[in-house]
Amino acid sequence: MTREIVRHEGEAERPFALVMNAAARKDAPWNERQNDILNDSHFELARGTISTWPGYAPTPLVALPGLASQAGVATIHYKDEGGRFGLGSFKALGGAYAVARLLCREVSAQTGKDVGIEQILAGHHRDKVAAITVCCATDGNHGRSVAWGAQTFGCRCVIFIHATVSEAREQAIESYGAEVRRCEGNYDDSVRQAQETATREGWFVVSDTSYPGYMEIPKDVMQGYELMAAEAFDALGEKPTHIFLQTGVGGMAAAVTAQAKRRWGAERPLIVLADPDLSACWVDSFRSGAPTPVEGDLDTLMAGLACGEVSALAWEILKDHGDAAMALPDDAAVEMMRRLAEPAEGDTPIVAGESAVAGLAGLFAAMADDEARATLSLGPQSKVLVFGTEGDTDPALYTELVGADAATVRERAA
C-alpha cells in the first residue's frame, strides 16, 4: 500500500504532499532494460565528448552549513548549474549533446564514414550539417540548450514554446539563432505539435522527454545529464544519505538516480522527487503505480517543471529507484530563492532560479513535519545533496521574486 502524507495550508508550516513509491527498493537490481537506457559505456562517451567542448568546466558544489543548521540536517551540498556553458542551466549538458550525437549519426550515414563531433566543430561537412533541422518543445532551458547546440555545430533549429512561457525566455532562445514558434495549450501540447511538424517537414526532434515511438534521442539527453551527477558525486567524496531532485518530466532525476544506483548499488541514497503542486505528475504516478498525466494549464512559477506527463524512459528508472515524490506550492520555491540569495551566516550567496529549488523546498517541508521527517529517515545525521539546476534564466522575474537582481547577489558572494 502506498503511504501518503498531505498537509494543507493552515495546518502546516509548509504545505506539501508526500507520496512514497511502494515499488521502490534500495536493493532493487539495475536491470537490463534500465542499462539499455543509461549505462557506463555511454556515460564515458558523453563525458569524453562534452569535456572537450570550448568552455567546459565542472560547476561548483557549494557546502551550505548555515542552511543545513536551519533545516536540522548534518550537511547540505548544492550543485550550482547557473554558470554551465554560459546558458544558465544544466540543460546545456543534455540538449546540445543530443544534437551533437544526432549530427554525427546523420552525416556518417550520408558519407558512409565515421564522423565525429570534432570534425563537425572544425567545419567539415558544413553543407550537410546546415541542411539538417532540429526542433523541440520547451519550457525554456532545454530549448535554449538545443538552440545553442545547433548554433555551435551549424544546423538549423526551430523551438516550440507553449502559451505561458515568458517573453524573456523566448528572446533568450532566439538569441542563439533559433526560430521560435508559440503554441496554444500547455507544455505537453507543444511536445505533440513539435513532433507533428517534424514528421511533416522531415526535421529531427531533440526532446528531453520520451513517449511511444520516440525513445532513442532522449537517452542521449539523459546521458549528458549524468555528467552533472558524476561531477557532484566525485566532488563530495562521501555518499550522501538523501538526494532531493526537482523532476518535471523526470529526465534529470532519472539520470542522477541512474548514476547513484550504478555507483553505490543497494547502498544508494534515498531519492526524493519534488514538483510544483499544479504539475505534480510524479506524485500522481507513484500514487497510482503507473504513469499518470496531470491535466490543465499547469500554471506555475516553476516554469521549467510545468510538465503534466512523465517521460517513459524516466519512469522505467524511477519506478524502481525513486523512493518518494513531493508536491509543493510556488511560494515554497520563492522562499528558497530568497534564502539562497541572502543566506545564513557563513554560507555563500547563490543565484537560483525558480525551477532550481523545488528539491530544496521539499527538504525543508519534510523537516518541518514530524511524520514526513520520520518517513524519509531524515534527521541531524542526514547528508543531503540538491541540484540547483538553473540560475536567473528569466532575469526580470528573478529580480521581482527575490527583491534584488542577480548581479547584486553575486556581488555579495565576491
C-alpha positions as CSV (number, residue, x, y, z in Angstrom):
1,M,0.0,0.0,0.0
2,T,1.3,3.5,-0.9
3,R,2.0,5.7,2.1
4,E,0.8,9.3,1.7
5,I,1.1,12.5,3.8
6,V,-0.8,15.7,2.8
7,R,-0.5,18.9,4.7
8,H,-2.8,21.8,3.6
9,E,-2.3,25.5,4.0
10,G,-3.2,26.5,7.6
11,E,-2.4,23.1,9.1
12,A,1.4,23.0,8.4
13,E,4.3,25.4,8.4
14,R,4.9,24.5,4.8
15,P,2.0,22.9,2.8
16,F,3.0,19.8,0.8
17,A,2.0,16.3,-0.3
18,L,4.4,13.4,0.1
19,V,3.8,10.0,-1.6
20,M,6.1,7.1,-1.1
21,N,6.7,4.8,-4.1
22,A,5.6,1.4,-2.9
23,A,7.5,-0.3,-5.7
24,A,11.0,1.2,-4.9
25,R,13.6,-0.6,-3.0
26,K,17.3,0.3,-2.4
27,D,18.3,-3.3,-3.2
28,A,16.3,-3.5,-6.5
29,P,18.7,-4.5,-9.2
30,W,19.8,-2.3,-12.0
31,N,18.1,-4.3,-14.7
32,E,18.9,-4.9,-18.4
33,R,16.1,-2.5,-19.6
34,Q,17.5,0.3,-17.4
35,N,21.0,-0.4,-18.6
36,D,19.8,-0.1,-22.2
37,I,18.7,3.4,-21.3
38,L,21.7,4.7,-19.3
39,N,25.0,2.8,-18.8
40,D,28.6,3.3,-18.0
41,S,30.0,3.0,-21.5
42,H,27.6,5.6,-23.0
43,F,28.3,7.8,-20.0
44,E,32.0,7.7,-20.6
45,L,31.3,8.6,-24.2
46,A,29.2,11.6,-23.1
47,R,31.9,12.7,-20.6
48,G,34.7,12.4,-23.1
49,T,32.7,14.4,-25.7
50,I,31.3,17.2,-23.6
51,S,34.5,17.8,-21.6
52,T,36.3,18.7,-24.9
53,W,33.8,21.5,-25.8
54,P,35.1,25.1,-25.5
55,G,34.1,26.5,-22.1
56,Y,33.6,23.2,-20.4
57,A,34.4,23.1,-16.6
58,P,32.7,21.3,-13.7
59,T,30.2,23.6,-12.0
60,P,30.6,24.4,-8.3
61,L,29.4,22.1,-5.5
62,V,28.7,24.5,-2.6
63,A,28.6,23.5,1.0
64,L,25.8,25.3,2.9
65,P,26.4,24.7,6.6
66,G,24.2,27.6,7.8
67,L,21.3,26.3,5.7
68,A,21.9,22.8,7.0
69,S,21.7,24.0,10.5
70,Q,18.4,25.8,9.8
71,A,17.0,22.7,8.2
72,G,18.2,20.4,11.0
73,V,20.4,18.1,9.0
74,A,24.2,17.4,9.1
75,T,25.1,18.8,5.7
76,I,23.6,20.3,2.5
77,H,25.6,20.5,-0.7
78,Y,24.2,22.5,-3.6
79,K,25.4,21.7,-7.1
80,D,25.2,25.2,-8.8
81,E,24.4,24.8,-12.5
82,G,23.8,28.5,-13.1
83,G,27.1,29.0,-15.0
84,R,27.0,25.9,-17.2
85,F,28.4,26.9,-20.6
86,G,27.0,30.4,-20.1
87,L,23.5,29.1,-20.7
88,G,22.3,29.4,-17.2
89,S,21.2,25.8,-16.6
90,F,22.3,22.2,-16.6
91,K,20.3,21.6,-19.8
92,A,23.3,22.5,-21.8
93,L,24.6,19.0,-21.0
94,G,21.7,17.2,-22.5
95,G,20.1,19.0,-25.4
96,A,23.4,20.2,-27.0
97,Y,25.0,16.7,-26.6
98,A,22.0,15.1,-28.2
99,V,22.2,17.5,-31.1
100,A,25.9,16.6,-31.5
101,R,25.2,12.9,-31.4
102,L,22.4,13.2,-34.0
103,L,24.5,15.2,-36.4
104,C,27.3,12.7,-36.2
105,R,24.9,9.9,-36.9
106,E,23.3,11.7,-39.8
107,V,26.5,12.9,-41.5
108,S,28.1,9.5,-41.0
109,A,25.1,7.8,-42.7
110,Q,25.3,10.3,-45.6
111,T,29.0,10.0,-46.2
112,G,29.4,6.3,-45.3
113,K,32.2,7.3,-42.9
114,D,32.5,7.5,-39.2
115,V,32.2,11.3,-38.5
116,G,33.0,12.6,-35.0
117,I,31.9,15.8,-33.4
118,E,35.4,17.2,-33.6
119,Q,35.1,17.1,-37.4
120,I,31.8,18.9,-37.3
121,L,33.2,21.6,-34.9
122,A,36.1,22.1,-37.3
123,G,33.6,22.9,-40.1
124,H,34.0,19.7,-42.1
125,H,30.7,18.7,-43.8
126,R,29.4,22.2,-43.2
127,D,26.8,22.0,-46.1
128,K,25.4,18.6,-44.9
129,V,25.1,19.9,-41.3
130,A,23.4,23.1,-42.5
131,A,20.7,21.1,-44.3
132,I,19.6,19.4,-41.1
133,T,16.9,21.0,-38.9
134,V,16.5,20.1,-35.3
135,C,13.5,21.1,-33.2
136,C,11.9,20.5,-29.8
137,A,9.3,21.8,-27.3
138,T,10.5,23.6,-24.2
139,D,9.6,25.5,-21.1
140,G,12.7,27.5,-21.7
141,N,16.0,25.9,-20.7
142,H,16.0,22.7,-22.9
143,G,15.2,24.8,-25.9
144,R,18.0,27.2,-25.1
145,S,20.4,24.2,-25.0
146,V,19.2,22.7,-28.3
147,A,19.4,26.2,-29.9
148,W,22.9,26.7,-28.6
149,G,24.0,23.3,-29.8
150,A,22.5,23.9,-33.2
151,Q,24.3,27.3,-33.5
152,T,27.6,25.8,-32.2
153,F,27.5,22.8,-34.6
154,G,26.0,24.6,-37.6
155,C,22.5,23.2,-38.2
156,R,19.0,24.9,-38.3
157,C,16.8,25.0,-35.2
158,V,13.1,25.6,-34.6
159,I,11.8,25.7,-31.0
160,F,8.2,25.3,-29.9
161,I,7.0,27.1,-26.8
162,H,3.6,27.0,-25.1
163,A,1.3,29.8,-24.1
164,T,2.8,30.6,-20.7
165,V,6.5,30.6,-21.5
166,S,7.8,34.1,-20.7
167,E,8.9,36.6,-23.4
168,A,12.3,36.7,-21.7
169,R,12.8,33.0,-22.2
170,E,11.6,33.3,-25.8
171,Q,14.1,36.0,-26.5
172,A,16.9,34.0,-24.9
173,I,16.2,31.1,-27.2
174,E,16.1,33.4,-30.2
175,S,19.5,34.9,-29.3
176,Y,21.0,31.6,-30.2
177,G,19.7,31.9,-33.8
178,A,16.7,29.6,-33.4
179,E,13.2,30.2,-34.9
180,V,10.7,30.2,-32.1
181,R,7.0,29.2,-32.6
182,R,4.5,29.8,-29.8
183,C,1.7,27.2,-29.5
184,E,-1.7,27.2,-27.8
185,G,-2.1,25.0,-24.7
186,N,0.4,23.6,-22.2
187,Y,3.9,22.0,-22.4
188,D,2.5,18.6,-23.4
189,D,0.5,20.2,-26.3
190,S,3.7,21.8,-27.6
191,V,5.5,18.5,-27.4
192,R,2.9,17.0,-29.7
193,Q,3.0,19.9,-32.1
194,A,6.8,19.7,-32.4
195,Q,6.5,16.0,-33.2
196,E,3.8,16.5,-35.8
197,T,5.6,19.3,-37.5
198,A,8.9,17.4,-37.5
199,T,7.2,14.4,-39.1
200,R,5.6,16.5,-41.8
201,E,8.8,18.6,-42.6
202,G,11.4,15.9,-42.2
203,W,13.0,17.5,-39.2
204,F,14.6,15.8,-36.2
205,V,13.1,16.2,-32.7
206,V,15.6,16.6,-29.9
207,S,13.4,16.2,-26.9
208,D,14.2,15.8,-23.2
209,T,11.0,13.7,-22.7
210,S,10.2,10.3,-24.3
211,Y,7.0,8.8,-25.5
212,P,5.9,5.8,-27.5
213,G,7.8,5.8,-30.8
214,Y,10.3,8.3,-29.6
215,M,12.9,6.7,-27.3
216,E,16.4,6.9,-28.7
217,I,17.4,10.7,-28.7
218,P,16.1,11.3,-25.1
219,K,18.7,8.6,-24.0
220,D,21.4,10.9,-25.3
221,V,19.9,13.9,-23.5
222,M,19.8,12.0,-20.2
223,Q,23.2,10.5,-20.7
224,G,24.5,14.1,-20.9
225,Y,22.8,15.0,-17.6
226,E,24.6,12.2,-15.9
227,L,27.8,14.2,-16.2
228,M,26.4,16.7,-13.7
229,A,25.7,13.9,-11.2
230,A,29.1,12.4,-11.6
231,E,30.8,15.8,-11.1
232,A,28.8,16.2,-7.8
233,F,29.5,12.7,-6.5
234,D,33.2,13.0,-7.3
235,A,33.4,16.3,-5.5
236,L,31.6,15.1,-2.5
237,G,34.0,12.4,-1.7
238,E,31.4,10.6,0.5
239,K,28.0,9.2,-0.2
240,P,25.0,11.5,0.7
241,T,22.2,9.9,2.6
242,H,19.5,11.8,0.6
243,I,19.2,13.4,-2.8
244,F,16.3,15.7,-3.4
245,L,15.5,16.4,-7.1
246,Q,13.1,18.6,-8.9
247,T,11.5,16.5,-11.6
248,G,9.4,17.9,-14.4
249,V,9.2,15.1,-17.0
250,G,11.9,13.3,-15.0
251,G,14.9,13.1,-17.3
252,M,17.3,14.8,-15.0
253,A,16.1,13.0,-11.9
254,A,16.4,9.7,-13.7
255,A,19.9,10.5,-14.8
256,V,21.1,11.4,-11.3
257,T,19.4,8.4,-9.9
258,A,21.0,6.1,-12.5
259,Q,24.5,7.4,-11.7
260,A,23.8,6.9,-8.0
261,K,22.4,3.4,-8.4
262,R,25.2,2.2,-10.7
263,R,27.9,3.8,-8.4
264,W,26.5,2.6,-5.0
265,G,24.1,-0.2,-5.7
266,A,22.0,-1.2,-2.7
267,E,23.8,1.5,-0.6
268,R,22.5,4.3,-2.8
269,P,21.0,7.4,-1.2
270,L,17.3,7.8,-0.6
271,I,15.9,9.6,-3.7
272,V,13.1,12.1,-3.2
273,L,11.4,13.8,-6.2
274,A,9.8,17.3,-6.0
275,D,7.4,19.2,-8.3
276,P,5.0,22.2,-8.2
277,D,1.6,21.2,-6.8
278,L,-0.2,22.1,-10.1
279,S,2.0,19.8,-12.2
280,A,2.9,17.0,-9.8
281,C,2.7,14.2,-12.3
282,W,5.3,12.1,-10.3
283,V,3.1,12.3,-7.1
284,D,0.1,11.1,-9.1
285,S,2.1,8.4,-10.9
286,F,3.7,7.0,-7.7
287,R,0.2,7.2,-6.1
288,S,-1.3,5.1,-8.8
289,G,1.7,2.9,-9.6
290,A,1.7,3.8,-13.3
291,P,2.4,6.9,-15.4
292,T,-0.5,9.3,-14.7
293,P,-0.9,12.6,-16.5
294,V,-1.9,15.9,-14.9
295,E,-4.4,17.9,-16.9
296,G,-4.9,21.6,-17.2
297,D,-2.7,24.6,-17.9
298,L,-0.1,23.5,-15.3
299,D,0.5,27.2,-14.5
300,T,3.3,27.6,-12.0
301,L,6.2,30.0,-11.3
302,M,8.5,27.0,-11.6
303,A,8.2,27.1,-15.4
304,G,10.8,24.5,-16.1
305,L,8.8,22.0,-14.1
306,A,5.4,22.7,-15.7
307,C,5.1,19.2,-17.2
308,G,1.9,17.1,-17.0
309,E,3.3,13.8,-18.3
310,V,6.2,11.7,-17.1
311,S,8.9,10.6,-19.6
312,A,8.5,7.0,-20.4
313,L,12.3,6.4,-20.1
314,A,12.5,8.2,-16.8
315,W,9.6,6.1,-15.5
316,E,11.5,3.0,-16.4
317,I,14.2,4.0,-14.0
318,L,12.4,5.9,-11.2
319,K,9.6,3.4,-10.8
320,D,12.2,1.1,-9.2
321,H,14.7,3.6,-7.7
322,G,12.8,6.7,-6.9
323,D,11.7,6.4,-3.3
324,A,9.2,9.3,-2.9
325,A,7.6,12.3,-4.6
326,M,6.5,15.6,-3.2
327,A,4.3,18.4,-4.4
328,L,4.9,22.0,-3.2
329,P,3.3,25.4,-3.8
330,D,5.0,28.2,-5.7
331,D,5.7,30.2,-2.5
332,A,7.9,27.4,-1.2
333,A,10.2,27.9,-4.2
334,V,10.3,31.7,-3.8
335,E,11.2,31.2,-0.1
336,M,14.2,29.0,-1.1
337,M,15.3,31.5,-3.8
338,R,15.4,34.2,-1.1
339,R,17.2,32.0,1.4
340,L,19.9,31.3,-1.1
341,A,20.2,34.9,-2.2
342,E,20.5,36.2,1.5
343,P,21.9,33.1,3.2
344,A,22.6,32.1,6.7
345,E,25.8,33.5,8.2
346,G,28.9,31.8,6.7
347,D,27.1,30.5,3.5
348,T,27.8,31.7,0.0
349,P,25.0,33.7,-1.7
350,I,23.7,31.8,-4.7
351,V,21.6,32.9,-7.6
352,A,18.9,30.2,-8.0
353,G,16.1,30.4,-10.5
354,E,12.5,29.4,-9.6
355,S,12.9,25.9,-11.2
356,A,16.2,25.3,-9.3
357,V,14.9,24.9,-5.8
358,A,11.9,22.5,-5.6
359,G,14.2,19.8,-4.2
360,L,15.5,22.1,-1.5
361,A,11.9,23.3,-0.7
362,G,11.0,19.6,-0.4
363,L,13.7,19.1,2.2
364,F,12.6,22.0,4.3
365,A,8.9,21.0,4.1
366,A,9.7,17.4,5.2
367,M,12.0,18.6,8.0
368,A,9.2,20.8,9.4
369,D,6.8,17.8,9.7
370,D,7.3,15.0,12.2
371,E,5.7,12.3,10.2
372,A,7.3,13.2,6.9
373,R,10.7,13.5,8.6
374,A,10.4,10.0,10.1
375,T,9.0,8.6,6.9
376,L,12.0,9.8,4.9
377,S,14.5,8.9,7.7
378,L,15.7,12.5,7.9
379,G,17.4,13.9,10.9
380,P,20.6,15.5,12.4
381,Q,22.7,12.8,10.8
382,S,21.4,13.3,7.2
383,K,23.8,14.4,4.5
384,V,21.7,16.0,1.7
385,L,22.6,16.7,-1.9
386,V,20.5,19.0,-4.1
387,F,20.9,20.2,-7.6
388,G,20.5,23.9,-8.4
389,T,19.5,23.3,-12.0
390,E,19.3,27.0,-13.1
391,G,20.3,30.5,-12.4
392,D,18.3,33.6,-13.3
393,T,17.1,32.3,-16.7
394,D,14.4,35.0,-16.5
395,P,16.3,37.9,-15.0
396,A,13.3,40.2,-14.6
397,L,11.2,37.6,-12.8
398,Y,14.2,36.7,-10.6
399,T,14.5,40.3,-9.5
400,E,10.8,40.6,-8.9
401,L,10.7,37.4,-6.7
402,V,14.0,37.9,-4.8
403,G,14.0,41.7,-4.4
404,A,17.5,42.0,-5.9
405,D,19.0,41.3,-9.3
406,A,21.4,38.5,-9.9
407,A,24.4,40.9,-10.2
408,T,23.7,42.2,-6.7
409,V,23.5,38.7,-5.2
410,R,26.7,37.7,-6.9
411,E,28.5,40.8,-5.6
412,R,27.6,39.6,-2.1
413,A,29.4,36.3,-2.8
414,A,32.6,38.0,-4.1
